[in-house]
Amino acid sequence: MNQPHTPPTIDDIAVILPGLVRALGLIIEQMEPLLDLSCHATNLPEETADRMADIGQTLTEHAHTLMREAARRRQAGPGRLALAPGPAEPPAV
């Protein structure tokens, strides 16, 4: 009998991002020889250049979002709470 799968958590999904970014970096590295060759072609792909610029802009915006969130969490996240003597409070649900 098939049991329903537990839906993934936010952390389960977020763990994918670092690997995806590493993969994008490898793809970009592998594109360099192709780009060099394309620059010598008679039919330079201007539309491709425009799309690459759009992708770069989107990735930059995503990077800034992650940096802002990381800074916010460093300043106000759970790790910044003072430890109080006495019994620990029950975790919030």
C-alpha positions in Angstrom: 0.0 0.0 0.0 1.4 3.4 -0.9 1.8 5.8 1.9 1.5 9.5 1.1 4.9 11.2 0.9 5.7 13.9 3.4 5.9 17.2 1.6 9.4 18.6 1.5 10.3 21.3 3.9 11.7 24.7 3.0 15.2 23.5 4.2 14.9 20.4 2.0 14.3 22.6 -1.0 16.9 25.3 -0.1 19.7 22.7 0.1 19.4 22.4 -3.7 20.6 25.9 -4.3 24.3 25.6 -3.6 24.6 22.6 -5.9 22.7 24.4 -8.6 24.9 27.5 -8.3 28.0 25.2 -8.6 26.6 23.6 -11.7 25.9 27.0 -13.3 29.5 28.0 -12.6 30.7 24.8 -14.4 28.4 25.5 -17.3 29.7 29.0 -17.6 33.3 27.8 -17.5 32.6 25.3 -20.3 30.9 28.1 -22.4 34.1 30.1 -22.6 35.7 28.2 -25.6 32.3 28.2 -27.4 32.0 32.0 -26.8 35.5 32.5 -28.2 34.5 30.6 -31.3 31.2 32.4 -31.7 33.0 35.7 -31.6 34.7 34.7 -34.9 31.5 33.5 -36.6 29.9 35.5 -39.3 26.5 35.3 -37.7 27.0 36.6 -34.2 24.0 35.7 -32.0 22.8 39.1 -30.8 19.6 37.6 -29.3 21.7 35.1 -27.4 23.8 38.0 -26.0 20.6 39.8 -24.9 19.3 36.7 -23.2 22.6 36.1 -21.4 22.5 39.7 -20.2 18.9 39.1 -18.9 20.0 35.9 -17.1 23.0 37.7 -15.6 20.8 40.5 -14.3 18.3 38.1 -12.8 21.1 36.1 -11.1 22.5 39.3 -9.7 19.1 40.3 -8.3 18.8 36.8 -6.7 22.3 37.1 -5.2 21.4 40.5 -3.6 18.3 39.0 -2.2 20.2 36.2 -0.6 22.9 38.6 0.8 20.2 40.8 2.3 18.5 37.9 4.0 21.8 36.5 5.3 22.7 39.9 6.8 19.3 40.2 8.3 19.5 36.8 9.9 23.0 37.5 11.3 21.7 40.7 12.9 18.4 39.4 14.3 18.2 35.7 13.8 17.9 33.0 16.4 21.7 32.9 16.9 21.6 36.5 18.1 19.3 35.8 21.0 20.9 36.2 24.5 21.0 33.1 26.5 19.1 33.5 29.8 19.8 31.5 32.9 17.1 29.2 34.1 14.9 26.6 32.3 14.7 26.8 28.5 11.5 27.9 27.0 9.6 25.3 24.9 10.2 25.6 21.2 7.7 27.6 19.2 5.5 25.5 17.0 
